[in-house]
Amino acid sequence: MNLSIVVPLFNEEESLPELHDWIVKVVDSQGYSYEIIFVDDGSKDGSWAIIEGLAKKNPNVKGIKFRRNYGKSPALHLGFEKAQGDVVITMDADLQDSPDEIPELYKMITEQGYDLVSGWKQKRYDNAITKNIPSKLYNYTNRKISGIQLHDMNCGLKAYKKQVIKSIEVYGEMHRFIPVMAKNAGFDKIGEKVVSHQARKYGQSKFGWSRFINGFLDLLTITFLSKFGKRPMHFFGLIGTLLFIVGFGFAIYLGTYKLYCAYNHVAARLITQRPSFYISLTSMIMGSMMFLAGFIGELILRNSSVRNHYLVDLEIK
């Protein structure tokens, strides 16, 4: 199969028939063998009934329905599990992503050798204050922390090699950072394509301001896990050791200074009256706790089922 198109959705009954017909028109014009996987994330409207109707008309349509709303990441995860195409394209169901971009995205994967291509909506029809400006700040932060130079990492319109989506696990709200996860898995050829952005035709956005705060925290999480997920002691142990050494150094200094004053009959404050004593004590306690956190992390990892999970690209036998 040439192409799998994964469409996560929540309460998008008005747009689904139009989106389906638009996708079919584009892929049929290119002669692709394809499947469209609609993942209904617990919609409360008639979205699932429409998907059932589309599947009856078009055998290439497949549907998955969650019992309740779990979020976009779980929807993509399940869609990726079911996808069979050599190239997998994701798009939102609200008609803001244009299916006319599919052929060029497909060629960038199959002919230009990209592992992942992310859409970049240069011209947007969203509210500038509530969405565009926060999105620019958010993407700027992403580029600085992740090192991946994408202008719109959160764009729902993306294309992947099949191997990419079968090698990563999307969970929580990590759909925003699939390029980061792909890079950490060893897929370095990540590209970007300017895509058209349509004004929302039906309904309203399902995402609020919280996505920017949650997204920043998720970025820190995935950055930490990618660097230290299999060696937590290298992070916690290093910081803990440094803190302990600093605290212990202060303690040695205070003790030595007190003995010097006592030996030379010089008046000196009690050690417990000096702020540096509490700094040293706090540093040693925090250092010990950080070291123990790293040790516990190593014990957990030793018993983890993914402790020796590595992606093999090629093998000669």
N, C-alpha and C positions, 0 to 999 in steps of 0.2 A: 504494500500500500504506500502510495506517495505521501499522503498528507493526512494528519489528524488535526482537527480544529477543536480545541477545548474551550467551552464557553461557560464559565461560572455565572450564576445569576441568582437574584433575589427579588421577587416581585417585579417582574418585567414582562407581564403578559401582553402589553400593547406592542412591544417592539419585536417579539420573537418571530412572528410570521414574516415580517419585513426583513429581519436579519437573515433568516433561513433562506429566503428567496434570493437575497443579494449574494450570499455566500455561494449558493448553488450556481447562480448565473456566472460568477467569476471562475469557479473551479471547472465547470463544464466547458467554458470557453478555452481553457488551457489543457483540457483532456486529462486532468489528474484523476487517479483513483483516490478516493477520500472517505473519511468518516467525520461526522459532526457529533461531538459528545457534549450534550447539555447537562450541566450539573446543577440541579435545583437545590439551593442551600436553604431548604425549609420555607419556601414561599407560602404566603398566606392568601395569595390571589389565585387566579386560574392558570398560572404558568405551567403547572404540570399537565393539566388537561390539554393545553396547546402543544406541549412537547409530545404527548401521546398521539395527538392528531397528526403532527408532522412526521412522526415515525411510521405511521400507517401509510402515508403518502410516499415517503422516501425511505427505502431500506438502509440508506447510509446514515440515517439519524439514530443516535443512541442516547439514552437518558439515564440519569442517576438522580434519585431524590432522597435528600436527607429528611429524617423525621422532624428535626428542628434546625434552627439556624446555628451553624457552627462557625462560619466565617469563610473568607475567600481562600485562605491557605489550605484548610482541609478539603475544600471543593477542588482546588487545583491538584492536590496530592492524589485524590481518588481518580480524577480525570487523567493524570499522568500514568497511573497504574494501568488504566484500561486502554490507553492510546497504543496503536499498532503501527502508525505511519512512520516512514523514515524521517520525515520532518514534522514537528509538532508546532502548531501556532496557537497562541492563546489570544483571546480578545474578550472585551466586556460585552454584555448583552444589551447595552443601552443605546446602541447605534452611534455612539461617539467615536468608535473605532471603525475605520472604513475597510470592508473586505477587498476593495480594489487594490489594497497594498499587498495582498497575499502573493501574487506571482513574483514580485520583486523580492519579497522576503524569502520565498522559496528558493529563488536563484542565488541569493547571497549565501544560503546554507549549502546548496548542492553544487554550485559552480565556483563560488569564491572561497569556499572552505571554512566559513565561519562556524564556530560551535554554537554561538548564540548571537542573535541580533535583536536589539531593543529599539522600540519606536521612540522617536523624539517629536513631541507635539510643539513645534516652534510657535505656531499661532494657535492660541487657545480661546475658547468661547466661555470659559468659566469666569466666575466673579474674581476680579483682580485682587481684592482685599482679603477675601476669605479663603481663596484657593491658590491663585497664581503666585502671589508674593511669598506666602508661606512655603509653597512647593519649591520655589527657586532657592530659598534659604536651606530648605531640607536637602535638596539635591546637592547644593554646594557643600554642606556638611558631609554628606555621603561620599562625595568625591575625595575630600580631604582625608577622611578616615579610612576608606576602603582602598583608595588608590585606583579605582576604576573610573575612567573619564567618560561617564555617561551623563548627558544633560537631563535625562528624565528616567531615572532608574525605576520609578513606580508606574511607568506606562504599562497599561494592560496588554497592549499589542506587542507581542514578542514572538520570535521564531527560534526553535531549538533543534539541534540534532537529537535523534531519538536517544542516543547514548547519554546525553546530558540529563534528560529528565528521568532516565532510569537509574542514574547514579547519585541523585540527590534526594533528600527527604524534606518536603515542605511542611512545616507544622506551625502551630501558634498563629502568629501574624507575619511569618517570615517570607511571604510572597513578595514583599517589597525588595527583598535582598537575594532573589534567585541568582542574579549575576555574581554576587559575592560568593554564594555557595558554589556556583559553577567554577569560579576561579580557584576557590580553595580545593575543589576536587580535581584540579589540574587542567581544566578547559580554559586555555588562555586567550584563544582567538575570539574576542568579544567585540562585536561591531554595533553600529548605530545607524539608523535610517530615519531621515525626516519623514514624518507621516502626517496626513491630514487629520484634523480634529473637527468632528461634527458637533454642532450645538445640540444639546440634549433635546430630544423631540418629545419624549413622554416622561412623566413622573419627575422625581427629584433624586439628587445624590444620596446614597446610603451611607456615606462616610462623613464624619464630623471632624472637629479640631483635634480630638484625642488621637487621631491617627499619626499626627506629627510627633507628639510626645512619645507615644508607644513605639513609633518607628525609630526614633533616636535611641531609645533604650534597647530595642531589638538589635539595632546596628552594633551597639557596644557588646551585646551578648554574643552575636555571631562572630564578631571580630576576636573576642576573647577565646571562644570555643575553637575557632579555626587555628589559633596560634598555640593554645595551651590545653586544648581538650584532651589530648593524649599524654600530656606531661604537666599536670597541675602543680607539681612540686617546683618546677622551674619558675613559676610565677609567685606562688605564695611563699615558697621556701626562700627565694631570693629576698623578697621584701621583708619577710620575718627575720631573716638572719641580719640584714642591714639594720633594722629597727633595734634588734637585741644588742648588736654591737654598739650602736650609738648610746643606748641606755646604759649598757654595762660600762662603757667608757666614761660616761658622766659619773656613774657610781664610784669607779676607781679614782677619778679625779677628786670627788668630794671626800672620800675616805682618806686619800693621801694628804689632801690639804688639811683635814682635821687632825691627823697625826702630826703633821708638820707644826701646826699651831700649838698643839699640846706639848710637843717636845721643846719648842722654843718659848713656851709660856706667853704666847700671843693670844689675845682675846679673839674669839670667833663665835659666830652664831651657831646654834644647834643645827645639825644637818636637816632636821625635820622642819626648820624654819626657813629653809632656802627653797625657792621655786624650782631650781635645777634638780633637786632631789625628786620632786614629783614628776618632772619631765623624764628623768631617767627611769623611775619606777614604771610610769605609763608606757614608755618605749619598750622596756623589757617584757611587760605583760602583753602588749600588742604584738610584739615580735614573736613571742611564744605561741600566741593564738594563731597568727598567720602561718607559722611553721606547722602547727598541728592541723590547720585547715588543709594545707598542701599534702600532709601525710594521710589524712582521711580521704582526700580526693584520690590519691594513689591507690588506697585500699579499695575504694569504690570502683575505680577503673579496672583494677585487677580482676574483679568479679563481674565486669560488664561484658555483655555478649558482643559488643562492637570494639573491644580492645584491640583486636587484630584484624579489623575490617579495613582493607586497603583496595583501591581501584587499580586493577591490572589492565594496562592498555594493550600490550602485545606479549606473546609468549612463544618461544621456540622449544619444541619437544623432540 
